[in-house]
């Protein structure tokens, strides 16, 4: 076996330096990218002769949404299948939208139940998801849960009952 020489030590040190550099790059990649992408001259200063513009922003409303979202309704494009041919002629569309207001989202989440009849989401989880004033959200959830009737589920078919795990 050949002797371990100075060239071998230098190669090991270079390899170690590359390994450490890759470790720093992966650990601090967000900070490095922010440093590279940020520039002091990217935002025009007051010397450019511009004055700041203030745009008022309305606060998020907890009022119930009563109108349909833009582009929804009977005038929108229909799907490319015929409903009677698809076996959906007696199917009623649920009132859901891709653009639910905060109040509608609270109602949707507060009324969800699991198969055992328990609420799917706690009031705190609903507040975390929806945000807004905590007391208002919790009061609305409490109001909905006190007045909402318990969920009624249709009985399972024999096929679905066979798939259930045995009870303990």
N, C-alpha and C positions, 0 to 999 in steps of 0.2 A: 504494500500500500504506500502511496506517495505521501510525502510529508505535507502537513497542513501549513501552508505558507501565508505570506502577507497578502497575496492576491485573493486567497480564500476568505480571509478576515474582512477584506474590503468588500467582497461580494456579499458576505453575510450582513455587513453594516448597511449596505445600499438596499438590500432586500428588506431589512428591518425598518429602514427609513421609509421605504415605499409603503410597507404595511401600516406603519403608524400614520402616515399622511392619508391613506385611504380611510383609516379609522376616523380621523378628524373630519374628513370630507363628509362621511356618512353621518357623523354625529351632529355636525354644525352646518349641514347643507342649506337649511332655511336661512340661517344668519348670513352665510356666505352669499347666497343668491340675493338677499335683501341689500347687502353691502354693495354688490356688483351693480344691481339695478338702480340703486338710489344715487342721485346726483344733487349737489347743492343748487345747481342752476336749473333744475327741472321745473320749479314753480316760479312764475314771474313775481318779482317783488314789487314793493310800492314804487320803486324807481321806474317801473314800466309805465306809470301814469294811469294805472287801473285802480278803481276803488272796489272794495269787496261788495258783493251783492248778497243780500239776505232774502231767502225764500221761505215764507212761512209754511210749516208742515202741520196738517191737521192731526189731531190725536186719534188713536184707534178707537173706534166706536164699538160698544157692546150691544147696540140696538139690533133687533132682529132684522134680518135681510128679507125684504118682501119681493123684490124684483128678480127677474131671471137674469143670469149673467149674459154679457154681450155674446151674440152669435148663437144663443140657445133658442129653442122653440121649434115651432112647426116650419118656419121658413128656412131652417138650416139644412144642410145637405143630408140626404137620407143614406143609410147604409146600402151596400150593393147587393143585399139579399132581400128576398121578399119574406116578410114576417109570417104570412100564412103557410108558406112552403116550409118554413123553418120550425113549425110547430109552436109558434109564439103568438098566435092570434088572440088568445085569451090572457096573455101575460100583461100585468100592469107594471109600468116602469116605476121604480122607487124614486123618491125625490132626493136625488143625490146630484152633486155637481162637483166639478174640479175646482170650483172657486167658492168654498164655503166660508161664510163669515165666522168670526170668533164665537158668536152666540150659537150658530148652527152647529159648529164643531163641538161645543160644550154639550148640546142636546144629544148629538150623535154618540159621543163617548160615554155620557152619563147613563144612557139607556141600554147600552150593550151589556148582555149577560152571557155567561157560559152555559153549557148544557145542564149543569147542576143548579142553575138558578141564581148563582151569586154574580155580583157585578164584576165585569171584566176589568175595569179600571178604577182605581181609588180616586177620590177627589183630589188628593195631592198629585197623583200622576196626571190627571187631567189639567190641573193648573200648570204643571211643569211643561206639558205639551202645548197648551194654548197660550199661556202667559197672561199678562194683564194684571189687573188688581186682584190680589189673592182673595180678599174677603168677598168680593163680588162673585168670583168664580166658584168659591166654596159654597156660598149662599145659593147660587143658581143650581149647583149640583144637588144640594140638599133638597131644594124645592122640587126639582124634577123627580128625584128618587122617592119623595114622600107621596107624590101625586101619581106617578106612573104605575100602571098595573104591572104585575109580574109578567115576565115573558112566558108565552105559551108555545111549546114546541110540539110538532107533530110526532106521533110515535115512530120509532125506528122500524124499518123493514126487517124481515127475518135475515136478509143478507147482511145488513149493517149490524144487527145484534150479534151475529156469529163472529164478526170481526172485533167486537169489543173484548178487552182483556178481562179475565175472571176477576170478580170482586173479592177483596180480602176480608 
